[in-house]
């Protein structure tokens, strides 16, 4: 499932179309009447955590401000970078199918509640390999299980009067009255609140659980979790309250820096090269361990860690049994 940096790139792909009118729509969505978007003007584009929000108004309506676009482009600047395509480019996926199913079953609080009633904001929550493409369609890069080379079918296609178009793949869409978001919890937002995040990390819960709590670390997903815990040399099951303030600050610095650098790489057309995620050895050559961890009332996520670089903090309690 796309994490914060990927969805930020999706937002930047949609930004050039703000102010344009939808001339034609298409797509395979069965839950959204795509024809409702005909002749509407794309008024704004925002991203909050793992969700993308597009605002639509009547074509003759006034255009609202799009300050978010300016902020995002300033945050993500890395020179001139064409944004002609927006494939997710997720790293590996041998275990992703199971994780995707669990996340979809437990991701309700992260997506605006449709019971709010109709609104002019369309929320996109992307699934496994979900993506946005501008002025091109996604093409099959391998055969499916039946051996067919069939191109992915977009859930929604928006053709604009300018002649350009946006294609949205593998996503859930619903109307809402406004984006449900707290910029203070978004790790890629200039309004990210470090003090609030440090307090969230200072709990008895395993640190790997807290990092995935979207209430405090919106946009932070499983890849970022695994990588920053290794960079900070912290065992994933360490209780946050056992960490010194300096350790929590270092972990937070790693999370923000890794997420920002990943976004910059995406915008510059560079791939991500994880150090431990879905790896067998860490960069120092130590064999990694793998476990499935999560809160008792939530879903479990695969976690990789190095028992030598990330030793357990509690004496007498060995590393949990690996899952192979």
MARROKE-67102 format. One record per residue (C-alpha): x negated, y negated, z; residue in one letter. Coordinates in steps of 0.2 Angstrom, whole numbers, plus 5000, padded with zeros to 4 digits. Layout:
N
XYZA/...
***
This chain:
324
500050005000X/499349834995X/498549745010X/498449555012X/497049515000X/497949604986X/499649514989X/498649354990X/498049384972X/499849434967X/500349264973X/499049174963X/499649264947X/501349194949X/500849014953X/500648964935X/502449004932X/503148894946X/504248764938X/504748874923X/506448944919X/506849124917X/507349154899X/507549344900X/507449484913X/507249674912X/506649814923X/507149974931X/507749914948X/509449994953X/509649894969X/509449724962X/510549644949X/509149574938X/510349484927X/510649364942X/508849294939X/509349234921X/509249054918X/508549014935X/506948914938X/505548984948X/505348844962X/504048914973X/502849064977X/502249104994X/501349255002X/501549305020X/500549455026X/500949605015X/502549515007X/502749404992X/504149274991X/504749194976X/506049054977X/507349024963X/508548884960X/509748824946X/508748774931X/509348594933X/508948584951X/507548484959X/505848564961X/505248584978X/503448564984X/502248714982X/500948664995X/500548844999X/499848864981X/498648724984X/498048805001X/497848974994X/496848914979X/495748814991X/495548965003X/495149084988X/494048974977X/492649064969X/492348964954X/493348994938X/494149154938X/495449214925X/496949294933X/497649384918X/498049544927X/498449594944X/498249784947X/498149844965X/496549934962X/496750024979X/495250124985X/495450304982X/497150394987X/496950574991X/497950545007X/498850395002X/500550484997X/500850545015X/500350375023X/501450285010X/502950395015X/502750365033X/502450175031X/504050155021X/504950245035X/504350125048X/504149955039X/505849885043X/505349745054X/504049685041X/505349655028X/506749525030X/508349595034X/509549585020X/510949565032X/510449385033X/511549355018X/511149295000X/509849164998X/508649094985X/507149184991X/506749354983X/505549454994X/504449584987X/503749724998X/502449834988X/502350024989X/500850134984X/499950064969X/501249914969X/500649774958X/501049614949X/500449584931X/500449424921X/500749424902X/500349614901X/501049774906X/500249914916X/499550054906X/499350234911X/497550274915X/497850464918X/499150594914X/500550634926X/500950804934X/501850854918X/500350814907X/501150654899X/500350494897X/501750384901X/501550204906X/502250144923X/503950064922X/504049894930X/505449864943X/505649694937X/505049584922X/505349404921X/505149324904X/504949134904X/505448994892X/503548964889X/503349134882X/502349214896X/503049344908X/502749424925X/502949614928X/503249684945X/502849874949X/503249994963X/504049864975X/505649844985X/506549674982X/507949594992X/508649414993X/508349315009X/508749145015X/506949105019X/505249185021X/505049275038X/503349235043X/502249165056X/500649085048X/499849095065X/499749285063X/499149295045X/497349335044X/497049245028X/498049085033X/497148925038X/498448925052X/497849095059X/497849075078X/496249155085X/496749135103X/498349225100X/497449365091X/496149385105X/497549405118X/498349535107X/496749635107X/496549625126X/497849765130X/497649945136X/498250005119X/496950085107X/496149955097X/496550045080X/498450025085X/498349845089X/497449795073X/498949865062X/500249775072X/500949645059X/501549535073X/499749485077X/498749535061X/499949505047X/499149575031X/497849685039X/498049865033X/497250035035X/495749995024X/495349835033X/495549925050X/494350065046X/493049945039X/493049815052X/492949935067X/491450015059X/490649835056X/490949795074X/490349965080X/491949995090X/492750165092X/494550165085X/495250235101X/494450115113X/495650025124X/495649835120X/495649785138X/493949875140X/493149765127X/492149615133X/492749455126X/491149445115X/491649615107X/493449555104X/492749395096X/491549495085X/492949615079X/494049465075X/492649385065X/492349545056X/494249555052X/494349385045X/492749385036X/493049555028X/494749505022X/494149345015X/492749425006X/493849554999X/495049424992X/493549334984X/492949494976X/494749524969X/494849354961X/493049374954X/493549544946X/492449644958X/492849804966X/492849854985X/491549974990X/492050035008X/490750095020X/491850225029X/493550225022X/493850395014X/491950425016X/491050585022X/489550485029X/489150315035X/487850195027X/486550265040X/486850445034X/487850505049X/489350615046X/490950535049X/492450605059X/494250585054X/495850585064X/497650525063X/498150395076X/499550285079X/500750235093X/501950355100X/503450265093X/502650225076X/501850315062X/500050385062X/498650325050X/497150415045X/495550345053X/493750375049X/492350335062X/490550365065X/490250445082X/488450385083X/488750205077X/490450195086X/490250285102X/491750315113X/491750195128X/492650305141X/491350425150X/491950605151X/493150585137X/492450655121X/492950605104X/494650665099X/494650825088X/494450785070X/495750825057X/495050905042X/
***
